[in-house]
């Protein structure tokens, strides 16, 4: 069974969630989830909504760029192996448009050292290998680009200050 990738963000509220309360929650962010696996994208989106985040989804690289432009996310959870444009290209384009405060998190099946190097070069802040622990993803979102004092996140953090 195949599905058409979405090029328009789908914003979904958790059942019984008060949108005003979610927006006022200190940890609430606008999060874009991008994965060509529809079930994985929607499942992660639901978990993030339960944490109070406003979430949009996209299912391919071109759709991710369009969704980022329309939704203006603070956080992007991005698969690397996407159709149309790969996650590295998408990350570079979103990073260029989104500014220095944008948090980019790779959520991928690619876990080799070379993959981490490529992810860092593309502008990702974190690199999680699937299946990732949702608690660690939420912790990364809460900490943002500053992971000082969070050893559990350091293994996923990309950048010059990360110990090898």
Kinemage of the C-alpha trace (Angstrom):
@kinemage 1
@onewidth
@group {chain A} dominant
@subgroup {mainchain}
@vectorlist {calphas} color= white
{ca unk a 1} P 0.000 0.000 0.000
{ca unk a 2} L 1.367 3.407 -0.888
{ca unk a 3} L 0.393 6.862 0.172
{ca unk a 4} L 0.955 10.288 -1.264
{ca unk a 5} L 3.444 12.399 0.677
{ca unk a 6} L 1.919 15.453 2.272
{ca unk a 7} L 3.194 18.841 1.201
{ca unk a 8} L 0.912 20.657 3.622
{ca unk a 9} L 1.447 20.533 7.386
{ca unk a 10} L -1.183 18.640 9.328
{ca unk a 11} L -1.707 20.157 12.752
{ca unk a 12} L -3.509 17.796 15.075
{ca unk a 13} L -4.527 18.339 18.678
{ca unk a 14} L -4.394 15.587 21.242
{ca unk a 15} L -7.861 14.391 22.302
{ca unk a 16} L -9.159 16.592 25.108
{ca unk a 17} L -6.217 18.990 24.832
{ca unk a 18} L -6.867 22.669 25.382
{ca unk a 19} L -4.956 24.529 22.639
{ca unk a 20} L -4.650 27.639 24.843
{ca unk a 21} L -3.185 25.626 27.731
{ca unk a 22} L -0.721 23.884 25.397
{ca unk a 23} L 0.501 27.186 24.003
{ca unk a 24} L 1.001 28.568 27.519
{ca unk a 25} L 2.961 25.547 28.794
{ca unk a 26} L 6.623 26.492 29.326
{ca unk a 27} L 7.973 23.504 27.377
{ca unk a 28} L 5.531 23.813 24.463
{ca unk a 29} L 7.171 24.240 21.069
{ca unk a 30} L 6.146 24.243 17.415
{ca unk a 31} L 7.544 20.914 16.221
{ca unk a 32} L 7.710 19.653 12.646
{ca unk a 33} L 7.985 15.854 12.325
{ca unk a 34} L 9.268 14.615 8.969
{ca unk a 35} L 9.332 10.905 8.114
{ca unk a 36} L 8.335 9.004 4.994
{ca unk a 37} L 6.935 6.279 7.255
{ca unk a 38} L 3.440 7.663 7.832
{ca unk a 39} L 2.814 5.576 10.960
{ca unk a 40} L 6.128 6.594 12.532
{ca unk a 41} L 5.510 10.289 11.796
{ca unk a 42} L 1.969 10.262 13.134
{ca unk a 43} L 2.886 8.191 16.195
{ca unk a 44} L 5.693 10.562 17.156
{ca unk a 45} L 3.441 13.544 16.458
{ca unk a 46} L 0.836 12.161 18.867
{ca unk a 47} L 3.426 11.621 21.603
{ca unk a 48} L 4.693 15.168 21.200
{ca unk a 49} L 1.164 16.560 21.283
{ca unk a 50} L 0.575 14.770 24.572
{ca unk a 51} L 3.591 16.723 25.892
{ca unk a 52} L 1.820 19.936 24.893
{ca unk a 53} L 3.641 20.694 21.651
{ca unk a 54} L 1.946 22.039 18.529
{ca unk a 55} L 2.911 19.547 15.828
{ca unk a 56} L 2.867 19.459 12.032
{ca unk a 57} L 3.941 16.526 9.872
{ca unk a 58} L 5.450 16.090 6.416
{ca unk a 59} L 6.322 12.864 4.600
{ca unk a 60} L 9.028 13.787 2.087
{ca unk a 61} L 11.831 16.287 1.652
{ca unk a 62} L 9.998 18.796 -0.510
{ca unk a 63} L 6.973 18.636 1.781
{ca unk a 64} L 9.242 19.287 4.770
{ca unk a 65} L 10.606 22.486 3.245
{ca unk a 66} L 7.093 23.687 2.376
{ca unk a 67} L 5.800 22.777 5.836
{ca unk a 68} L 8.703 24.562 7.540
{ca unk a 69} L 7.972 27.703 5.534
{ca unk a 70} L 4.250 27.609 6.433
{ca unk a 71} L 4.458 26.311 10.030
{ca unk a 72} L 7.626 28.159 11.182
{ca unk a 73} L 8.754 25.395 13.580
{ca unk a 74} L 11.064 25.894 16.546
{ca unk a 75} L 12.093 22.221 16.370
{ca unk a 76} L 12.367 19.862 13.397
{ca unk a 77} L 12.594 16.081 13.877
{ca unk a 78} L 13.847 14.887 10.521
{ca unk a 79} L 14.428 11.465 8.985
{ca unk a 80} L 17.482 11.290 6.720
{ca unk a 81} L 16.297 8.710 4.166
{ca unk a 82} L 13.480 10.675 2.534
{ca unk a 83} L 12.096 10.595 -0.998
{ca unk a 84} L 12.536 13.601 -3.312
{ca unk a 85} L 15.180 15.355 -1.165
{ca unk a 86} L 17.253 13.584 1.471
{ca unk a 87} L 17.279 14.761 5.072
{ca unk a 88} L 20.754 16.302 4.802
{ca unk a 89} L 19.632 18.618 2.003
{ca unk a 90} L 16.399 19.425 3.810
{ca unk a 91} L 18.311 20.213 7.024
{ca unk a 92} L 20.657 22.636 5.245
{ca unk a 93} L 17.769 24.453 3.573
{ca unk a 94} L 15.653 24.639 6.727
{ca unk a 95} L 18.651 25.744 8.822
{ca unk a 96} L 19.451 28.518 6.321
{ca unk a 97} L 15.858 29.766 6.391
{ca unk a 98} L 15.137 29.136 10.087
{ca unk a 99} L 17.984 30.967 11.739
{ca unk a 100} L 20.334 30.080 14.554
{ca unk a 101} L 17.683 29.299 17.175
{ca unk a 102} L 16.094 26.456 15.211
{ca unk a 103} L 16.660 23.027 16.773
{ca unk a 104} L 17.290 20.283 14.175
{ca unk a 105} L 17.133 16.669 15.326
{ca unk a 106} L 18.012 13.768 13.032
{ca unk a 107} L 15.852 10.735 13.729
{ca unk a 108} L 17.182 8.064 11.409
{ca unk a 109} L 18.159 4.485 10.742
{ca unk a 110} L 21.642 5.652 9.744
{ca unk a 111} L 23.917 5.277 12.766
{ca unk a 112} L 27.517 4.983 11.572
{ca unk a 113} L 30.175 7.547 12.469
{ca unk a 114} L 30.142 8.871 8.881
{ca unk a 115} L 26.383 9.428 9.196
{ca unk a 116} L 26.900 11.522 12.330
{ca unk a 117} L 29.611 13.548 10.582
{ca unk a 118} L 27.320 14.202 7.612
{ca unk a 119} L 24.454 15.130 9.953
{ca unk a 120} L 26.642 17.636 11.832
{ca unk a 121} L 27.832 19.141 8.543
{ca unk a 122} L 24.200 19.527 7.424
{ca unk a 123} L 23.379 21.533 10.561
{ca unk a 124} L 21.733 18.990 12.848
{ca unk a 125} L 22.056 19.536 16.595
{ca unk a 126} L 21.256 15.949 17.631
{ca unk a 127} L 21.434 12.545 15.957
{ca unk a 128} L 19.100 9.798 17.229
{ca unk a 129} L 19.089 6.312 15.722
{ca unk a 130} L 15.696 4.624 15.382
{ca unk a 131} L 14.086 3.371 17.452
{ca unk a 132} L 14.791 6.339 19.711
{ca unk a 133} L 13.596 6.720 23.286
{ca unk a 134} L 10.799 9.336 23.260
{ca unk a 135} L 11.952 10.561 26.686
{ca unk a 136} L 15.378 11.394 25.263
{ca unk a 137} L 13.803 13.201 22.308
{ca unk a 138} L 11.629 15.226 24.694
{ca unk a 139} L 14.691 16.001 26.842
{ca unk a 140} L 16.563 17.228 23.754
{ca unk a 141} L 13.616 19.458 22.827
{ca unk a 142} L 13.495 20.886 26.345
{ca unk a 143} L 17.257 21.518 26.474
{ca unk a 144} L 17.416 22.962 22.977
{ca unk a 145} L 20.829 23.582 21.538
{ca unk a 146} L 22.462 23.801 24.996
{ca unk a 147} L 23.154 20.334 26.427
{ca unk a 148} L 25.699 21.263 29.086
{ca unk a 149} L 25.295 19.044 32.134
{ca unk a 150} L 23.076 16.504 30.380
{ca unk a 151} L 25.232 13.389 29.871
{ca unk a 152} L 22.284 11.355 28.553
{ca unk a 153} L 21.961 13.806 25.672
{ca unk a 154} L 25.673 14.187 24.929
{ca unk a 155} L 25.750 10.836 23.102
{ca unk a 156} L 23.200 12.251 20.648
{ca unk a 157} L 24.569 15.796 20.443
{ca unk a 158} L 26.476 16.890 17.361
{ca unk a 159} L 29.018 19.675 17.240
{ca unk a 160} L 32.534 20.747 18.138
{ca unk a 161} L 32.070 20.608 21.913
{ca unk a 162} L 30.938 16.966 21.908
{ca unk a 163} L 33.485 14.548 23.385
{ca unk a 164} L 34.540 11.709 21.053
